[in-house]
């Protein structure tokens, strides 16, 4: 007769392996999703920088109110040297 673990132990071991494999699968899917989100965020940041440059060419350096679209010029204070 061959050495064999109990049916209950075998069932527990199989369930644990299945759960671990499912977790590994989910982690891989999350990494792919994270990569996609990072790429999308980078693209939006590039678009935002392009729009900022267009706005600066048209209006100079400004601060925009995102609620109503009004803006105020940004004045750069001269450095005081004593």
C-alpha positions in Angstrom: 0.0 0.0 0.0 1.3 3.5 -1.0 1.7 6.2 1.6 -1.2 8.6 1.3 -2.6 11.6 3.1 -6.2 11.6 4.3 -9.0 12.7 2.0 -9.7 15.7 4.2 -6.0 16.8 4.1 -5.9 16.3 0.4 -9.1 18.5 0.0 -7.6 21.2 2.2 -4.3 21.2 0.3 -6.1 21.4 -3.1 -8.3 24.3 -1.9 -5.3 26.2 -0.6 -3.5 25.7 -4.0 -6.6 26.9 -5.8 -6.9 30.0 -3.6 -3.2 30.8 -4.0 -3.4 30.4 -7.8 -6.5 32.7 -7.9 -4.6 35.3 -5.8 -1.7 35.1 -8.2 -4.0 35.6 -11.1 -5.7 38.6 -9.5 -2.3 40.2 -8.7 -1.3 39.9 -12.3 -4.6 41.5 -13.5 -4.1 44.3 -11.0 -0.5 44.9 -12.2 -1.9 45.2 -15.8 -4.6 47.5 -14.6 -2.1 49.7 -12.7 0.1 49.9 -15.8 -2.8 51.0 -17.9 -3.9 53.6 -15.4 -0.3 55.0 -15.1 -0.1 55.3 -18.9 -3.5 57.1 -19.0 -2.4 59.5 -16.2 0.8 60.2 -18.1 -1.1 61.0 -21.3 -3.4 63.4 -19.4 -0.5 65.1 -17.8 1.0 65.7 -21.3 -2.3 67.1 -22.6 -2.5 69.3 -19.6 1.0 70.7 -20.1 0.2 71.4 -23.8 -2.9 73.3 -22.8 -1.0 75.2 -20.1 1.5 76.3 -22.8 -1.3 77.4 -25.1 -2.9 79.4 -22.4 0.4 81.0 -21.4 0.9 82.0 -25.1 -2.5 83.5 -25.2 -2.8 85.1 -21.8 0.6 85.0 -20.2 1.1 83.2 -16.9 -2.3 82.9 -15.2 -4.1 81.2 -12.4 -7.4 79.7 -13.6 -10.5 79.2 -11.4 -11.6 75.7 -12.3 -15.2 76.4 -11.1 -16.0 79.2 -13.5 -13.1 79.6 -15.9 -12.1 83.0 -14.7 -8.4 83.7 -14.4 -6.0 86.1 -12.8 -2.5 87.0 -14.0 0.4 85.6 -12.0 2.7 88.3 -11.0 6.3 87.2 -10.2 7.7 89.2 -7.3 11.2 90.5 -7.8 13.7 89.1 -5.4 14.8 91.5 -2.7 18.5 91.5 -2.2 19.8 93.2 1.0 
